[in-house]
Amino acid sequence: MEKVIAFKIRDGKDRYQIIENIDQGAQGIVQKAKDNHDPRQQMVAYKYQNLLEKQNKINNQAGTKTDREIAFSRELLRIIREIASFALCHPNIVEIRDSFLTEEGEMIIISELAEMNLFSYREKQGNIAPSQVSVMMLQLLEGLDCIHKNGFIHRDLSPDNILVFSDNLIKISDFGVAAQGNQTKSVYGKVNYMAPQITLQDPYNESVDIWSLGIILYYLCTGKDKKGSKSVSSIRLSKQQIEFPQNYSQFQEIFDQMTQFDEICRPSITQLRQDFIKLINPNESGYLEYQKKLIKFQLDSIKQRLDKDIEKYFQFLQIYNDNPNESIHDAIHSQVNDLQNKLKEIQKQVRSYIAETFGEKEKHLKFQNVIETCQVIKPNKGNEQILESNMSLTQILITDLQKEVNSALNAKANANANNSIQQQNPADSSLQMIEENTQFRMEFDRLLGIYVKESQKTEQLNSEKQEQLNSEKQEQLQKEKQELLQKEKQVLRQNEQQVLQQNEQQELLYKLEGEWEQLYKGSTDGFKAQKFHQKCDNKGPTVTFILSEFGQVFGGYTSVPWKTPENYFQRQKDKKAFVFQLTKNTLHPLNISHVDHAVSHFQNQIIQFGLDDIHIEDDCNLNKTNYCSIGNTYKLSKSINLGNQTSNEYLAGAKKFRVLEIVVYCEKKEKK
């Protein structure tokens, strides 16, 4: 939402009555004050910096005149950046309500007053439930996302600069040392929360804020930012492991990723947002309320921008209404068409947001087609109502969107409360998968045929499953499916000789002895973590094959049986584990130093090999929330560097992708 802050020279003593000191730092003193111009006489945070004192301090510093001039220029630049940050507007960023300069050379910043900072909150609360920790981290990520998208790097994230308001609303404050731009080298921030790139005075970008948030995560869970006499940040800087307490072990992997020494390997805000959402208790009412506030803010921001456009179009229409002619009509019609397209795009974005957030494509999306009514009509005398109808268009759209988003939020809350699990129609998924690309399917089946000798039992089970699809809808889908399969067989026959030659020439990366039976197939059983665990838990060693939307075939082997952990996730050692890329015909053994992260078992996730090497989510065929980045735990090919674009795209064809098919096999056990 757009915000304008006037910055003038004036005296604020009559308006603001100082009550008491709150805090003092390098960039000024913060006091509690009463706003006498506010009818409610609301309390505010009153921060002042004496710029003349700062200038005198710089002038008295040792060094050459040039050094002092550079120091003064840097201080001036810092002040300009802080003033620029006043325009940031977000529910998770402290609101700047007023600012001015005094004749005495003081810069005054008035902001909303919090109940306490995060340090005091943790001291008062003691241990915080893991679900609440996740909600707090999500709020920080939302605020940080706004900061980064507006070109700022905070550089000083710590419990002191994070404020807690009523209803546990978390807000980021103090942009006194914030940077603007994509990269910088200046050393700022608190040592215990400082990323290694700042400590080592290397060039850095916004990922230093992700590191600081990682240390804050540890602080929320433990109430400390040190282990013994050493700071957690310095221990991670030396690439040593920090173990989380058992009751917070679900955050271990997230923390490890956020505090990766190499900034390229730190996760994005989008990825972290998804990780923390998984850890929230479905009955966490605070999260639902926060989501409503956040979505209302976003829609109000859209409305504000559109209101300005509507006002401009209204002026055009008024001119035409007073003096109609064909040329003006055409110009206005073009402008209104642009507005109509903009509204359609916003509607599309909100649809997409709800679908991605709640995993529902159409269920809650019943928008009125108000956009289609936006048009220009040649007015007759006395026909002024066209102006009013166009002016109300924004309000109609935004109100409608707010209703639908809130409906989706409430539906999700009810679904969680009832522990209902939406099951995807297996035949729908199978049909969608076949339609994606026949050639991808052919290659996937060919490669599976090379490595796996299926037992007849598996084929019989699959046949029985097919016979169960006997409803009218399923019969129609099966008919369409058979037509597609027939086309596939025709192509297969045409290329049969070529396939046989490829099989003969294919050099095996590994060999699976004996007969293997199929435990799970996404297109048949459903791309759900629950179904995966029902089929694959406690079945012994398994090999998993995955087909990405980009036609890449990859997967992994583990000798450790899959299982549903008691907590959210559990890491497993497995010295025998490896991953492979069959399309490129490469094998990637385990980096023995990362044996503790060979595989991870999740309640609400299908599979994970390594830290980020292979990560397959629930509903992996619908959403691009799956990701791969080879090299974190499993060895790279010699020609690939960790963290670059090639390593991110090597396995699946892109770092984020949808899954067309996933199949899991286990070795067939002989009956005694």
N, C-alpha and C positions, 0 to 999 in steps of 0.2 A: 504494500500500500504506500502510495506516495506521501511524503511528509516534508514540509518546508519549515526550516528553523531560521528565524531572523537573528542576525548577529549585529548588535548596535552598541554604542557607548552610552551607558546610562547608570543610574544609581538604583540599586535594588534594596537598599536598607529599609525603606518604608514598606515594601511588599513582603520581604522575607524576614521573619523573626527567628534568630538562632536559638535553639533549645539546648543542644548539647553536642559534644564531639562524638563522632562515630569511629573514625579511622584516620590514619595519616600514612602517606606513602611518598615515594620519590616524586610522583607527579601531582601532589597536592594534598589538601586536607579536606575530609568529608565530615559534614555536620548534619545533624537533624534540625530541620527548620519548619516553621509553620507559614503557609501561604496565606497572607492576610487578604489577598484579592479573591481568594476562593470562597464562595458562600459557605462551604462546609469547613473552611479553614483547615484544609487537608495538609497532612505532614508530607514533607518532601526531603530528598537528599540534596544537600547544598555543598557543592564541591568548588573550592577556589584554588587557583594557582596564581602566585605573584610573579608576573612576567618580568618586572623590573628587577626583582631579587635574583631571578634566574640569569638575567643578562649581566648583572654585577658579579655574580658568582663565576660566570664564564670569563669575564674580563679579568678577574683576579687569578685565574688559573695559570699554572706554570706553562712554559712553552713559548713558541714564537707567535707573532701576531697572526700569521696565517693559520696556525693551529686553533687559535681562539676564534677566528672568523669561520673556520670550518665547523667548530663546535656550535657556534651560534646558528649557523645555517641549518645544521642538523636538528637543533632544538626548534627552530622555526618550522622546519619541514614536519617535525613530529606534531606540532600544534595544528598545522594545516590538516594533517591526516586525521587527527582526533576530531576536528571540526567537521571534516567530510563524513566521518562515521555517524554523526548526529542524524543523518538521513536514513540510517538503517531502521527498518520497521518490521518487527516480527514478534509474535507472542512469547518467544523465548530469548528476546534481546531486550535489555532494560531500556525503557522509553525515556528519551531526553525531552523534557517539557518546555524548557526555557534556557537561554544562554545569552550572555552579554559581557561586555568589557566595562570596567569602571575607569574613572579618570585617574585613579591611583595605580593603574596598570595591572589590575587583577582580572583574570578570566574566570567567570562564574558559569558553572554548569548545573542546571537544576534537573533532577531525574526523579522517577518514582521511588518511593521508599520501601525497601524490603523488610521482612520480619527479621531475617538474619542471613549470614552467608553460609555456604556449604560446610565450612569448617565447624561453625557453631552448631549447625543442624546435626552433623554427624556426632558431635560431642553430646548433644542433648538426647538424640534418638538411641544411641548405641547401635546394636546390630540392626541392619536393614534387611528385610526379606528380599531374596533374589529377584522375585517378580517386580518389586518396587524399584530395585536397583536398575532393572532393565527399562522401566518406564522413565526413570530419571535420565538415563543415558540416551534414550530416544529423544527426549526433549532437548538435551544438549546437542545432539546430532542435527536436529531440525534447525536450531538457532545457528549452528556452525555452517550448515548448508547455505543459509541466507547470507552469512558473512562472506563465504568463499565465492558465491555466485555474484556478489557485488564487488569482487576484486580485492577483498581485504584478507590479510593473514593476521590473526589475533596476536599470536606470539607470547601471550602471558596468561594462558588458561591455567587456573589453579583453584583450589577450594575458596581462596580469599576473593576471587573475582567472579564467583558464581553465586548468585543470590537466590534465596528461597522465599517465595511469597505465599499467600494464603492458598489453600487447596493444593499444597505441594507443587505449585507451578515454579519451574526452574528457569532462570534467566541469566544470560551471559552479560557481564558488565565490563567497564574499564577498558576503553580502547586507546589508552594513553600511549602505548608503544606499538599500536597496530601498524602493519605495513600495507602498502598498496602495490599491486602488480603481481606478475607470475613468479618472480624470483628475487631474492635479496641475500645479503651476507651479514647484516648488522647483528650484534649480539644483544639480545633482549630476553627478558623473562626470568622466572624463578628457577634456580639451579636444579632443584629437585623435580622439576617438571619439564626441563629443557631437553629437546631432542638432540641426538648426537651431532647432527649437521650444524646446529647453532653452537654447541659446545666446541666443536672442532673448527668453527669459523669457515665452514664450507658453504657454497651457494645452496640455498634451500627454497622450497615452495610451501604451499599450504599443508603438505603432509606433516609438517612439524606439529600442527595442531592436533592431528590424529594421535601422534605419540603422547602429547600432553593429556589427551582424553583417556588414553590407555592407563596412564599413571593415576588419573582421577578414578577410573574404574577400580583399580586396586585399593585406593584410599576408601572408596565407598564400601567395599567389602571387608576391609580390615581396620579402618580408622587410622591407618599409618601410611606414610610414604617412604618408610625406611625398613630395612632388615638389619637389625643390630645397629652398627655404627654407620653403615653404608646406605645411601639412598637407593631406592628401587630403580630409579633412572640410571644411576651409575653402574649398577649390577647388570642391567639389560644392555647398557652401552658396551660393556665388556663381553656381551653375547653369552652371558650365563643365564640359566633357567631360574625363574621365580615361581615357586609353587603356591597356588591358591589354597586356602583352607578347604577342607573336605566339603563343608556345606555351601561353598561357592565354587565348586570344581567345574560347574557348567560354564563359567566364564574363562576358564584356563586358555582354551584355544583362541578365543577372541582376543584376549590380552596378548598372547604370544604374537598374533598377527599385527595388532596395533603397534606393538613395540619392536617390530622388526628393524634391525639396524639399517638395512637398505631401504630408503624411502619408497622406492618403486614397488617393494613387496608389501607395503602397508595397504590395507583394504580401503576401498572407497566408502564414502558416506552411505551410498545406496546399498552396498553389500552389508555394512554394519547395521543399517536400519533393519534389514531382513533378518540378520542374526539375532538381534535383541528382541524383535517381535516374537520370535519362536519361543523365547524364554518367559513370556508374560503369562501369568495365570489367566485362564479364560474368564474367570469371575472377577478380575481386577477392575472394579468400577472406575477407579481413577483414570485408567487408560482410556476407557470409552468417553468419559467426559472431556479429557484432553483432546482426543481426536475430533470431537464436535467443535471445540474452540478453534482448533487448527484449521479445520475445513471451512468454518464460518469466516475466519480471517482471510483465507485464500479466495473465497467467493466474493467477499466484500472488496478485496483488492481488484478482482476482475471487474466488478460493478463500477468501482471508482474510475478505472481506466476507460470503460465503455461509456460512462456518463459524459466524459469529456468529448468523446467522439460524437455521441448523440447530440450534445449541445452544438457542436460545430455543424452537423447536418441540419439541425433545427434552424440555424441561422441561414443556411443555404435555402431551405424550404421557405422560410419567411420572405426572403428576397424574391423568390419565384412566385410566392403567393401574392405579393404586392405588384409584381410586374412580370406576368407569365409570357414566355415565348419558347419556341422549339429548342433553341440552342441551350438555354438555361436548363430546360427540362432534361435534355440528354446528359448534361454535366451532372445534375443532381442524381439522375438515375444511376449513373456510373458510380458515384460516391456511395449511394445507399446499397448498391450491389456489393461494394467492398465491405461495408459494414455487415451485410448479411453473411458474406463468406467468413468474416471474422467470428461472428456469433456461432456459425456452424462448426468452425474449428474448435471453439471453446467447448461447445457441447460434446464434440468428439473426444476432446481431451478428458473431460469429466467422466464420460462413459468408460474410457480406457482406464482412468484412475480407479474407478469402482471395480471394474473387472479384474485388474491386477491386484488390488488390495484384498478383495473378498473371494477371488477365484470363481466368480460367477459372470458368465458372458452376457446373459440377457435377463436373468431372473428379476432383478430389481430395477431394470432400466426401462421405464415407461414414460419417457419424456414426451411432453406435448410438442407438437410440431409448430410452435409459435414462430419459428424462424421463417417458415415458408410464407408467412403473411406479410413479410417486410417488402413493401413495394412503393412506387411513386405513382400517384394518380393525378392527372391534370385537374386542378381545382376549378370548380365553377364558383360564381359569386355565392358567398355565404357558406362555402364548404371549407371550413377551417379545421375540421375534426381529424383530418389526416395527420396534421402536425402532432396533435396530442397522442394519437395511437402509436406513432413512431417513437415519441418520447417515452412511452410506457413500456416499450419492448424490452429494454434492459431489465427493468424491475420484474417483469413477468418471467423472463428467462432465469434470472438469478434466484428468484423465489422458488421456481420449479426445480432448479438444480439442488438448492438447499434441502428441499423436501425429499428428493430422491436420495441424496447422499445420507441424510439422517435416517431415512428408511433402511438403507443398506447397512448403516452402522447398527441400528437396533436389531435388524434381522440377524446380523452376525453375533450380537450379544446373546440373543435368544437361542441361536444355534449352539453357541458355546455352553450356555447354561444347561441345555438339554443333552449335551455331549453327543449331538447328532453329527454323523459323518456323511457328507455328500459323496455318493459313489458315482464314478463316471461309467457310462454305458460302454462295456467292453467292445461291442460290435461297432458303436460309433467311433471309438478310438481306432479300431482295426481298419475301418473304412477310410478314416482320415489319414492314417499312416500309409496305406497303399496308394492313396491319391497323391501323396506328397511327391513321390518320385519312384517310378518303377525301376529305373536303373540302380538307384541306391539300394533298393530291396534285393535286387538280384545279386549285387556285389556282397551285401551283408550275408545272405544265405550261402553264397559260394565260400566265403571265408570261414563261416561256421562249419560248413561241411568238411573243410580241410582239417580243422583242429578237433572237432568233436564227433565221436561215433555214438549216436543216440541209441538207447535201448528200445526194443519194441514196446515195452511197457509205457514209455513216454508217449509214443505215437498213439497207442490205444487210449490213453487218458485224454489226449488232445481231441481224438475222434469223438469221445463221449461228451466232451465239453461242447463240441460243435452241434451235437444232436439236441442239446438243451435249448438252443436258440430257435424256439418254435412259435413265437408270437407272430402276429401279422406284420408288425413293424420290423421284427428281426428277419422275417422271411424276405421282405422287400429289400432290406439292407444286404442280406445274403445274396440276393439276386444281383444287386449292383456290384457286390464284392466279387461274385463269380465272374461277372463280365470283365471286371478289371483283372482278375486272376488269369482269365483266358487270354487277354491281351498280353499279360506278362509271360505266359507260357509260350505264346507265339514268338515273342522277342527272344525268349530263352532258347527255343529250338533253333532260331536263326543264328544264335551265337554259341550254340552248344560246343562246337568244335573249338572255338576260341577259348571258352571257359575251361575245357579239358586241358588244352595246352597250357593255360595259365596255372592250373592246379599242379601239372607236372613240373613246371618251372619254379613254382613258389617254394622258397626255402623256409622250412619250418623254424619259427623262433623258439618254440618249446614243444614238448610232446606230452600229451595226456594219455596215460596208459589205461587200458580197459574200456568198459562201456560207461557212458555218462548219461544220467537222466535229467531231463529238464524240470527244474523246480518252479520256475516263475518266468512268465513272459508278459511284458507290459501290455501289449495290444490285446491279449486274451484275458488276463487277470485284473487289469486296471493299473494305472500308473500311480498307485497309492502306497505310501510307506506301510500302512497297516496290512495291505495285501502282501507286500513284499515280506514282511516279518512273519505273517501267517504261513507263507510257503517256504521260507528259507531259514528260519531260526533253527539252530541246533541240528543242522544237517551235515556237519562236517566240512571239509575243504570244498571251496566253490571257485568257479571261474565265471566272470561276468563279461558279457559282450554288449556294447552300446553302439547304436547308430545315431549320429547327430543329424540335424537338419541340413548340414552341409555335406552329407554323404561320407563322413569320416567314421571308420570303424575302429574302436579302441575299447579298452577295458582293463581288467586286472584279476590276479589270482591271489587268494588268501587261504592259508592252511587253518586259520582260526574260524570256527563256526560263527555265523552271524547270530545276533541275539538282540532282544529289546532290553535296553538298560533300565535299571530302576529309576535313575535320575534322567535328566534330559539327554546326556550322551556319556559315552565311556570310550576312552582310547584303549587300543590293544597293541601289544607287541607282537610282531610276526616276522621273524628273520627270513622266512621263506617267501614272503609276499613280493610280488612284482607287478608292474603295469606294462601295457603293450599298446602299440599303434599298428594295427594290421594293414591299414590302407598304405602306410609308409613302410611297413614291414620292419619295425624297430621294437626292441625289448629294453625296458628300463628297470634295472634291479634297484633294490632298496639301498639308500645311503645309510650305512650301518650306524652312523652317529645319530640318526633320526628314527631308530628302530621303535621307540616308544610311540611314535605317531604313524605306524605302518597303516593301520585302518582305524576308523572311528565308527562306533555304533550309536545311532540316534533313534529316539522314539518317533520323531516326525519327519524323518528323512530316509531316503532309500539307501544310498551307499555313500561312503567317503573313503578314498584312499589318500593317505598322507594329510598334510595340512591343507593344501589347496590343489593338490595334483588332480584329483577327480572328485567332484562334489555334485551329486545328483539329488535333487530336491523332490518333495511331494508334488504331484501334478507336473512332472517334468516334461510332459508332452504338450502342455498348454502354455507354460510361462518360460521366459528366458531368464530364469533364476538359477539355472545350473551353470557351473563354471569350472574351468580347468586351467591350471598353470603349472606345467611340468617343471620339476627341478627343486621344489621346496623340500620334498622328502625322497623322491625317486630320482635317480641320476639322469642327467641330460645327455643328449648326444653331444659329441665334442664340438660340433659347429654351432651350438646354440648357447646363448648367454642367459643366465637366470634373470627373470623379470622383464625381458624385452618383449616386443610384440610377437616375435617368432615363438618364444616359449609359451606365451599366453594362448596362441592360436594353434599350437602344434597338434594337440590331441584331437580336438573337436572341430577345428576349422575357425573358431572364434572363442574368445574367453567366455562370453555369455551365449547360451544357445538353448534351443529346444531339443528334446529327444524324440526321435521317430520310433525307436524300438530299443528295448533292453531285455536281455535273456540271461538267466542264471542257471548254471548246471552244477550238479554235484556227482561225484563218482558213485556208480551203482554198487550197492553193497550186496554181496552174495548171502542168501539166506542159509542159516546153519541148520 
